C-alpha cells in the first residue's frame, strides 16, 4: 500500500502579494480538504490575531476571504510525497510544485513566507533564491513546534512590515 499524498491547489488570485508555503498538508487537513484544519495548529490563530479579526472563523471560506482581503495566498512546497502520519521528517519520494509557472502567472507575489524550516529547506533545495522575491522563514505553526504561541506570533508579524 502506498502512502502517497497530494497537496491542494494553490489559493492565489491576481491581487496576491504574499504567498505562505507549508511543506505538505497534515492528515487532518487532507481528510477535511482544508489548509491547517488540525485544531491545535496555530496557523489560523496567528493570522486572525495579526489582522485583528478574532475570533477565528469557523467556515473555511471565511478564513480564505481574510487571507485574500490581505493579499495573502496559500500553497505547499511539495506537490506529492510519501508520508505516514503528519510529520515532515517522515516525507520521502517528494516532488515539488510548479513555482515557475505560479510566479510567472502571478507576478504580484513579492514575498514568500515559509511555515517552518522544512518548507524552506525543500523550496531552496530546488528553487534557490528567486529574483525579486523576499523570503521569510517563520517558526512552524504545528503543535510539534513547542515554541510558545506569543513568540510564534511575534516572529510571524515580521513578514507584514
C-alpha positions as CSV (number, residue, x, y, z in Angstrom):
1,X,0.0,0.0,0.0
2,X,1.3,3.4,-1.0
3,X,1.3,6.3,1.4
4,X,1.4,8.8,-1.4
5,X,-0.4,12.0,-0.6
6,X,-1.0,15.1,-2.7
7,X,-1.2,18.8,-1.8
8,X,-4.0,21.1,-2.6
9,X,-4.3,23.6,-5.4
10,X,-2.9,27.0,-4.6
11,X,-5.2,29.7,-3.2
12,X,-4.0,32.7,-5.1
13,X,-5.5,35.5,-7.2
14,X,-4.3,38.4,-9.2
15,X,-4.0,40.6,-6.0
16,X,-1.8,38.1,-4.1
17,X,1.5,39.7,-3.0
18,X,2.4,37.3,-0.2
19,X,2.5,33.6,-0.6
20,X,2.6,31.4,2.6
21,X,4.0,27.9,2.0
22,X,3.7,24.9,4.1
23,X,5.5,21.6,3.3
24,X,2.5,19.3,2.8
25,X,-0.9,19.2,4.5
26,X,-1.2,17.1,7.6
27,X,-3.5,14.1,8.0
28,X,-6.5,16.2,9.4
29,X,-6.1,18.8,6.7
30,X,-6.1,16.1,4.0
31,X,-9.2,14.5,5.5
32,X,-11.1,17.8,5.6
33,X,-9.6,19.1,2.4
34,X,-8.7,22.4,4.1
35,X,-5.4,24.1,4.8
36,X,-4.4,24.0,8.5
37,X,-7.5,22.1,9.6
38,X,-5.9,20.5,12.7
39,X,-7.4,22.4,15.6
40,X,-4.1,22.5,17.6
41,X,-2.2,24.1,14.7
42,X,-1.6,27.8,15.4
43,X,-1.8,29.0,11.8
44,X,-5.3,30.4,11.8
45,X,-5.0,31.8,15.3
46,X,-1.9,33.7,14.2
47,X,-3.5,35.0,11.0
48,X,-6.7,36.1,12.7
49,X,-4.7,37.8,15.5
50,X,-2.3,39.6,13.1
51,X,-5.3,41.1,11.2
52,X,-7.3,41.9,14.4
53,X,-10.1,39.6,13.2
54,X,-10.6,37.3,16.2
55,X,-12.5,35.1,16.8
56,X,-11.3,32.6,14.2
57,X,-13.9,32.0,11.6
58,X,-15.5,28.5,11.7
59,X,-16.0,28.4,7.9
60,X,-13.0,27.7,5.7
61,X,-14.2,30.1,3.0
62,X,-14.3,32.9,5.6
63,X,-10.7,32.1,6.5
64,X,-9.6,32.3,2.9
65,X,-11.5,35.6,2.5
66,X,-9.5,37.1,5.3
67,X,-6.3,36.0,3.6
68,X,-7.3,37.3,0.2
69,X,-8.5,40.6,1.6
70,X,-5.0,41.0,2.9
71,X,-3.4,39.8,-0.4
72,X,-2.1,36.6,1.0
73,X,-2.1,33.2,-0.8
74,X,-1.5,29.7,0.4
75,X,0.1,26.6,-1.1
76,X,2.6,23.9,-0.2
77,X,6.1,23.4,-1.4
78,X,5.5,19.8,-2.3
79,X,3.1,18.5,-4.9
80,X,3.1,15.0,-3.6
81,X,5.2,12.7,-1.4
82,X,5.1,9.5,0.6
83,X,4.5,10.0,4.3
84,X,2.8,8.2,7.1
85,X,1.3,10.5,9.7
86,X,1.7,14.3,9.5
87,X,5.3,15.0,10.4
88,X,7.6,16.5,7.8
89,X,10.5,14.3,8.9
90,X,8.5,11.3,7.6
91,X,8.5,12.6,4.0
92,X,10.2,10.7,1.2
93,X,10.0,10.4,-2.6
94,X,8.7,14.0,-2.9
95,X,8.1,16.2,-5.9
96,X,7.9,19.9,-5.7
97,X,5.0,22.1,-7.0
98,X,5.5,24.2,-10.2
99,X,6.5,27.5,-8.8
100,X,8.0,28.8,-12.0
101,X,4.5,28.8,-13.6
102,X,2.8,30.1,-10.5
103,X,5.1,33.0,-10.1
104,X,5.0,33.8,-13.8
105,X,1.2,33.8,-13.7
106,X,1.1,35.9,-10.5
107,X,3.9,38.5,-10.9
108,X,2.4,40.5,-8.0
109,X,3.9,37.9,-5.5
110,X,6.9,39.6,-3.9
111,X,7.1,37.7,-0.6
112,X,7.2,34.0,0.2
113,X,6.6,33.1,3.8
114,X,7.7,29.6,4.8
115,X,5.7,27.9,7.6
116,X,8.6,26.2,9.2
117,X,12.2,25.2,8.4
118,X,11.3,22.1,6.4
119,X,9.2,24.0,3.8
120,X,12.0,26.5,3.4
121,X,14.6,23.7,3.1
122,X,12.6,21.8,0.4
123,X,12.0,25.0,-1.5
124,X,15.5,26.4,-1.6
125,X,17.0,22.9,-2.4
126,X,15.0,23.0,-5.7
127,X,14.5,26.7,-6.5
128,X,17.3,28.6,-4.7
129,X,16.7,32.4,-4.4
130,X,14.1,33.7,-6.9
131,X,15.0,37.2,-8.1
132,X,12.6,39.9,-6.9
133,X,11.1,37.8,-4.1
134,X,11.9,38.2,-0.4
135,X,11.9,35.0,1.7
136,X,10.7,34.8,5.4
137,X,11.3,31.6,7.3
138,X,8.8,31.6,10.1
139,X,8.5,29.1,13.0
140,X,6.2,26.2,12.2
141,X,2.7,26.7,13.4
142,X,2.4,23.0,14.0
143,X,1.9,21.8,17.6
144,X,5.0,19.7,17.1
145,X,6.9,23.0,17.4
146,X,6.6,23.7,21.2
147,X,7.6,27.4,20.9
148,X,5.0,29.4,22.9
149,X,2.2,31.0,20.9
150,X,3.2,34.6,21.8
151,X,6.7,34.0,20.5
152,X,5.4,32.5,17.3
153,X,3.1,35.4,16.8
154,X,5.9,37.9,17.4
155,X,8.0,36.3,14.7
156,X,5.2,35.8,12.2
157,X,4.4,39.5,12.5
158,X,7.7,40.4,10.9
159,X,6.6,39.5,7.3
160,X,3.9,42.2,7.4
161,X,6.4,45.1,7.7
